[in-house]
Each structure stands twice: as structure tokens, then as C-alpha cells.
Amino acid sequence: MTIDQEKRFRYIKRILLITLALNWGVALAKIFYGYATSFTSMMADGFHSLADGASNIIGLIGITLARRLPDKDHPYGHKKYETLFSLAIAGMLFFVCFNLFSEGLKRLHSHAVPQIDAVSMAVMLITISINICVMIYENRAGRRLNSDILVSDSLHTRADIFTSASVIIAMVVIRLGYPILDPIVTIMIALFIAYAAFSIAKGSSKVLCDEIVISDDKKIAEVVMAVKGVRACHKIRTRGRVDDIHVDLHVQVNPDMHVDRAHDISYRIEVAIKSCISGVTDVVVHIEPKK
């Protein structure tokens, strides 16, 4: 592992540990106070935050596996483990969604009235402020480091912000005499979580199913055609993660060219693509004759 990759791993790990501590602090506050006041939507929001913390742990496991060097059984490396564990986060969110949705439906048939006071409002305002800071910090770091784990986890936290906002609105409406809104908001929170899970699963599946990464082939073709000796370039394909892009393409050269010269062109194409296009880690060049 290079020094840059090691720094990336340590930075991502530190971010996940920080957000883990904050998420679980926020979660416990909402769960305990929501339970004490029979405020179901606040308690549901707390379980959502608790799931945020669990996803941090899954993220730590994922990046630990992803940082391992290529070996005999994994010649392309282990970076897709990070993407795979992002799917695990999505699966966990779907599970939380199902439970909260079921609880919301049950509460619709009960007549419990939650206790709304200044303390409960303060708990929600403080926790939502913490979540906003965590989401912005984690999302920016994830995009800068091209980390699927951090970006997907920040999306999870963003969903938590929306749900917390809906809980605050529910608190106001409940104080006005409409306690039925508590289970309705709980169901809404479940739907927010489902949407976040779907977004994460969709992004991760694109990588695992080898969807094209660089949609504009012209940029790659321009880099290849700038290499002396190349007559044509076609059949350009890309796959992988944005920080681990694999490129393969066909290049046509003079049919009378010596194999040593063709090999040199292939090598220079690989170097040029890796230098000009960020995230490319592997280039396979197929040499063909062109009259």
C-alpha cells in the first residue's frame, strides 16, 4: 500500500470513529427521552441514528478489507469490499425501515398521547444541529477521498436530518392537539430511511455490476491518439469505482511495426491515460494492425 493510500485509510477510519461517537450520542438521547415521554416518532428517529452508528462499524470493517494489497486470489485488489459493505448498510436500513413502519401502523390504533415539553424540543434541536455538522463534514470528506463508505454514510445522516426535522414539526402539531401525527411521522421516517437505502444500493450495484464509469469516450480517445504511432482507437470500455477505474481499449497501428515498438506504444498509452485521467489504476491495450 502506498503512503497516499495509507493516509486515505487512516483519515477515513478517523472520520468514521468520530461520526460513530456522535451518532450514538445523538441516538441514545432521542431513544431514552422518546421512551420516557411515549413519543414514538422521537424514539424512531433515535433508532435511525443508532443505525447510523452501526453503519460506521460496518464501514470500518469494509475499508479494513478494502485496503489490503492485491494477492494471488485477488489480482485486481480488494477495493470493491468497500462498495460491498455499502450494500450491507443499505440492507440494515431496509431492516430498520420495516420495523419502524410496523411500529407506526400499530401506534395508529392506540390512543397514547406523547409528552411534549421544552426539554424534548431542546433534545431535538441539539441533535439535529449535530447531524447537520456530521453530514456536511462526512460528505465533503467522502467526495474528496472518493470513498463509497463515507458518501453512503453521509446520505444516511442526511436522511436522519430530514426525519429529525419532521419530528420537530410533529412536536409543534401535537402540542396544538393532534397526537395522531406521532405515528404518522413514524411511518414517514420509515419511508425516508427506505429512500436512503435505495439510493445507497443503487450506487453500489452500479460498481458491482460493472456499469460504465467514464461515459465520455472522447477524452480517453484524445489521450490515446496523442501517442505517436497510434492510427486509430476504438472499443473503449471502463468499469470499477471512481478511485479504481479499469480501462481496456483497442488501438490500431502500422501492420509492419515491430513487436517491440508496438509494446512501447502500449506502455506509453497506459502511462498517458493514468496521468491524464484521475482514478485510473489499470489499462489493458489491445494492439491491432491497420493498413
C-alpha positions as a printed NumPy array, in Angstrom:
array([[  0.   ,   0.   ,   0.   ],
       [  1.345,   3.424,  -0.95 ],
       [  1.749,   6.247,   1.542],
       [ -1.21 ,   8.117,  -0.017],
       [ -3.45 ,   5.063,   0.277],
       [ -2.387,   4.542,   3.894],
       [ -3.158,   8.177,   4.71 ],
       [ -6.533,   7.805,   3.   ],
       [ -7.362,   4.755,   5.092],
       [ -6.357,   6.422,   8.356],
       [ -8.32 ,   9.553,   7.524],
       [-11.474,   7.593,   6.624],
       [-11.098,   5.499,   9.779],
       [-10.785,   8.615,  11.948],
       [-13.874,  10.175,  10.344],
       [-15.906,   7.004,  10.915],
       [-14.863,   6.815,  14.583],
       [-15.796,  10.462,  15.156],
       [-19.185,  10.088,  13.481],
       [-19.758,   6.819,  15.36 ],
       [-19.372,   8.587,  18.716],
       [-21.594,  11.495,  17.654],
       [-24.284,   9.294,  16.09 ],
       [-24.595,   7.067,  19.118],
       [-24.651,  10.032,  21.491],
       [-27.48 ,  11.554,  19.443],
       [-29.273,   8.185,  19.22 ],
       [-29.237,   7.458,  22.948],
       [-30.546,  10.919,  23.783],
       [-33.524,  10.552,  21.437],
       [-34.285,   6.914,  22.315],
       [-34.236,   7.387,  26.079],
       [-36.19 ,  10.626,  26.095],
       [-38.607,   9.368,  23.452],
       [-39.279,   6.251,  25.528],
       [-39.688,   8.26 ,  28.741],
       [-42.277,  10.565,  27.149],
       [-44.033,   7.913,  24.983],
       [-43.014,   9.978,  21.95 ],
       [-42.784,   7.243,  19.308],
       [-41.519,   9.348,  16.427],
       [-38.651,  10.699,  18.55 ],
       [-37.761,   7.165,  19.608],
       [-37.954,   6.03 ,  15.965],
       [-35.648,   8.864,  14.989],
       [-33.273,   7.696,  17.716],
       [-33.184,   4.18 ,  16.274],
       [-32.422,   5.728,  12.901],
       [-29.429,   7.488,  14.466],
       [-28.435,   4.217,  16.128],
       [-28.418,   2.624,  12.688],
       [-26.095,   5.432,  11.582],
       [-23.65 ,   4.301,  14.25 ],
       [-23.952,   0.661,  13.227],
       [-23.2  ,   1.642,   9.627],
       [-19.994,   3.318,  10.84 ],
       [-18.866,  -0.015,  12.294],
       [-19.71 ,  -1.785,   9.025],
       [-17.763,   0.937,   7.217],
       [-14.704,   0.364,   9.381],
       [-14.785,  -3.356,   8.578],
       [-15.259,  -2.601,   4.879],
       [-12.336,  -0.208,   4.475],
       [-10.089,  -2.506,   6.534],
       [-10.669,  -5.26 ,   3.974],
       [-10.515,  -2.84 ,   1.017],
       [ -7.037,  -1.543,   1.923],
       [ -5.393,  -4.956,   1.502],
       [ -2.937,  -5.271,  -1.385],
       [ -3.658,  -7.421,  -4.472],
       [ -2.792, -11.078,  -3.963],
       [ -2.933, -14.379,  -5.852],
       [ -6.67 , -14.801,  -5.331],
       [ -7.488, -11.092,  -5.806],
       [ -5.171,  -9.796,  -8.563],
       [ -7.35 ,  -6.685,  -9.013],
       [ -7.172,  -5.798,  -5.329],
       [ -9.858,  -5.617,  -2.65 ],
       [-11.337,  -2.144,  -3.118],
       [-14.771,  -3.453,  -4.059],
       [-15.142,  -4.692,  -0.488],
       [-15.832,  -1.067,   0.428],
       [-18.631,  -0.996,  -2.139],
       [-19.912,  -4.391,  -0.965],
       [-20.156,  -3.192,   2.623],
       [-22.041,  -0.127,   1.419],
       [-24.716,  -2.612,   0.326],
       [-24.671,  -4.017,   3.856],
       [-25.506,  -0.53 ,   5.146],
       [-28.422,  -0.394,   2.712],
       [-29.652,  -3.785,   3.904],
       [-29.523,  -2.664,   7.509],
       [-31.504,   0.472,   6.631],
       [-34.221,  -1.606,   4.958],
       [-34.464,  -3.698,   8.133],
       [-34.83 ,  -0.587,  10.328],
       [-37.399,   0.781,   7.87 ],
       [-39.564,  -2.344,   8.135],
       [-39.572,  -2.291,  11.945],
       [-40.395,   1.4  ,  12.2  ],
       [-43.151,   1.128,   9.607],
       [-44.718,  -1.753,  11.558],
       [-44.482,   0.206,  14.828],
       [-46.104,   3.233,  13.206],
       [-49.032,   1.164,  11.998],
       [-49.525,  -0.283,  15.498],
       [-49.489,   3.183,  17.081],
       [-52.186,   4.375,  14.682],
       [-54.607,   2.073,  16.502],
       [-53.609,   3.152,  20.016],
       [-54.571,   6.292,  21.904],
       [-51.302,   7.107,  23.669],
       [-50.514,  10.826,  23.878],
       [-46.791,  11.728,  23.945],
       [-45.499,  14.291,  26.438],
       [-44.083,  17.3  ,  24.621],
       [-42.123,  19.844,  26.674],
       [-39.216,  22.259,  26.41 ],
       [-36.672,  19.516,  27.158],
       [-37.86 ,  17.304,  24.305],
       [-37.693,  20.266,  21.924],
       [-34.168,  21.083,  23.129],
       [-33.077,  17.458,  22.618],
       [-34.299,  17.509,  19.015],
       [-32.779,  20.901,  18.162],
       [-29.359,  19.97 ,  19.588],
       [-29.271,  16.553,  17.923],
       [-30.337,  17.885,  14.52 ],
       [-27.597,  20.531,  14.704],
       [-25.022,  17.811,  15.398],
       [-26.339,  15.733,  12.492],
       [-26.069,  18.641,  10.059],
       [-22.435,  19.196,  11.002],
       [-21.658,  15.474,  10.724],
       [-23.375,  15.155,   7.341],
       [-21.539,  18.116,   5.774],
       [-18.166,  17.03 ,   7.165],
       [-18.546,  13.377,   6.138],
       [-19.931,  14.081,   2.658],
       [-17.166,  16.527,   1.778],
       [-14.504,  14.132,   3.04 ],
       [-16.095,  11.217,   1.165],
       [-16.107,  13.058,  -2.163],
       [-12.575,  14.326,  -1.662],
       [-11.321,  10.823,  -0.846],
       [-13.6  ,   9.015,  -3.346],
       [-14.911,   6.856,  -0.511],
       [-18.184,   4.98 ,  -1.106],
       [-18.447,   4.286,   2.606],
       [-18.254,   7.944,   3.679],
       [-20.586,   9.198,   0.939],
       [-23.204,   6.5  ,   1.6  ],
       [-22.947,   7.092,   5.338],
       [-23.423,  10.832,   4.845],
       [-26.576,  10.089,   2.804],
       [-27.757,   8.038,   5.756],
       [-27.112,  11.001,   8.068],
       [-28.866,  13.362,   5.637],
       [-31.959,  11.184,   5.851],
       [-31.661,  11.44 ,   9.642],
       [-31.725,  15.243,   9.359],
       [-34.955,  15.193,   7.345],
       [-36.577,  12.787,   9.757],
       [-35.493,  14.867,  12.755],
       [-36.987,  17.942,  11.118],
       [-40.265,  16.084,  10.615],
       [-40.226,  15.087,  14.301],
       [-39.815,  18.739,  15.33 ],
       [-42.77 ,  19.705,  13.139],
       [-44.779,  16.849,  14.674],
       [-43.965,  18.13 ,  18.165],
       [-45.465,  21.509,  17.346],
       [-48.595,  19.976,  15.812],
       [-49.031,  17.528,  18.726],
       [-48.856,  20.452,  21.165],
       [-51.709,  22.01 ,  19.18 ],
       [-53.839,  18.959,  19.991],
       [-53.227,  16.415,  17.259],
       [-51.379,  13.407,  18.807],
       [-52.336,  11.219,  15.83 ],
       [-49.435,  12.852,  13.983],
       [-46.911,  10.93 ,  16.109],
       [-47.415,   7.5  ,  14.429],
       [-47.87 ,   9.187,  11.037],
       [-44.453,  10.818,  11.351],
       [-43.008,   7.468,  12.452],
       [-44.24 ,   5.955,   9.174],
       [-42.823,   8.913,   7.25 ],
       [-39.447,   8.36 ,   8.905],
       [-39.55 ,   4.727,   7.762],
       [-40.148,   5.892,   4.182],
       [-37.222,   8.352,   4.396],
       [-34.98 ,   5.524,   5.547],
       [-36.212,   3.306,   2.685],
       [-35.314,   6.006,   0.154],
       [-31.811,   6.403,   1.621],
       [-31.323,   2.629,   1.492],
       [-32.446,   2.509,  -2.133],
       [-30.033,   5.323,  -3.108],
       [-27.099,   3.539,  -1.482],
       [-27.991,   0.175,  -3.041],
       [-28.388,   1.743,  -6.471],
       [-24.968,   3.436,  -6.354],
       [-23.184,   0.334,  -5.061],
       [-24.815,  -2.003,  -7.565],
       [-23.524,   0.127, -10.431],
       [-19.958,  -0.627,  -9.346],
       [-20.515,  -4.305,  -8.59 ],
       [-22.312,  -4.833, -11.923],
       [-19.513,  -3.108, -13.867],
       [-21.532,  -0.157, -15.132],
       [-19.542,   2.239, -17.307],
       [-17.549,   4.738, -15.219],
       [-16.333,   7.222, -17.854],
       [-19.28 ,   7.92 , -20.128],
       [-17.366,  10.238, -22.46 ],
       [-15.005,   8.065, -24.515],
       [-13.705,  11.108, -26.385],
       [-11.461,  12.145, -23.512],
       [ -9.742,   8.75 , -23.465],
       [ -9.552,   8.663, -27.274],
       [ -7.89 ,  12.089, -27.342],
       [ -5.231,  10.954, -24.88 ],
       [ -4.571,   7.754, -26.865],
       [ -4.451,   9.464, -30.267],
       [ -1.858,  11.891, -28.939],
       [  0.602,   8.992, -28.561],
       [  2.914,   8.808, -31.574],
       [  2.359,   5.716, -33.707],
       [ -1.347,   5.283, -32.956],
       [ -3.539,   5.288, -36.085],
       [ -6.926,   4.636, -34.534],
       [ -8.611,   3.855, -31.225],
       [-11.915,   2.07 , -30.613],
       [-13.846,  -0.351, -28.355],
       [-13.125,   1.717, -25.238],
       [-14.607,   0.228, -22.047],
       [-14.416,   1.332, -18.417],
       [-15.596,  -0.223, -15.159],
       [-14.907,  -0.165, -11.404],
       [-15.049,   2.501,  -8.704],
       [-14.251,   6.156,  -9.324],
       [-10.983,   5.703,  -7.412],
       [-10.199,   2.347,  -9.073],
       [-11.114,   2.635, -12.764],
       [-10.178,  -0.174, -15.144],
       [ -9.88 ,   0.725, -18.828],
       [ -9.49 ,  -1.55 , -21.818],
       [ -9.382,  -0.462, -25.442],
       [ -8.26 ,  -1.462, -28.935],
       [ -5.536,   0.502, -30.703],
       [ -4.608,   0.191, -34.385],
       [ -1.025,   0.686, -35.542],
       [  1.074,   0.163, -38.674],
       [  0.858,  -3.567, -39.615],
       [  4.611,  -3.638, -40.375],
       [  5.519,  -2.33 , -36.919],
       [  7.98 ,  -4.454, -34.915],
       [  6.552,  -6.045, -31.765],
       [  8.99 ,  -4.102, -29.544],
       [  7.734,  -0.819, -30.991],
       [  4.083,  -1.893, -30.548],
       [  4.788,  -2.842, -26.945],
       [  6.375,   0.559, -26.315],
       [  3.281,   2.291, -27.705],
       [  1.071,   0.182, -25.456],
       [  3.156,   1.168, -22.433],
       [  3.063,   4.873, -23.303],
       [ -0.712,   4.729, -23.753],
       [ -1.086,   3.226, -20.289],
       [  1.105,   5.901, -18.709],
       [ -0.694,   8.709, -20.591],
       [ -4.171,   7.568, -19.531],
       [ -3.185,   7.14 , -15.882],
       [ -1.551,  10.583, -15.899],
       [ -4.4  ,  12.444, -17.59 ],
       [ -7.481,  10.754, -16.124],
       [ -7.908,  10.676, -12.358],
       [ -8.765,   7.362, -10.724],
       [ -7.491,   5.045, -13.457],
       [ -5.474,   2.186, -11.93 ],
       [ -5.414,  -0.399, -14.723],
       [ -5.214,  -0.109, -18.519],
       [ -5.331,  -3.001, -20.976],
       [ -4.358,  -2.14 , -24.57 ],
       [ -5.154,  -4.499, -27.453],
       [ -2.869,  -3.825, -30.43 ],
       [ -4.318,  -4.367, -33.915],
       [ -2.848,  -3.816, -37.415],
       [ -4.298,  -1.059, -39.608],
       [ -3.368,  -0.685, -43.253]])
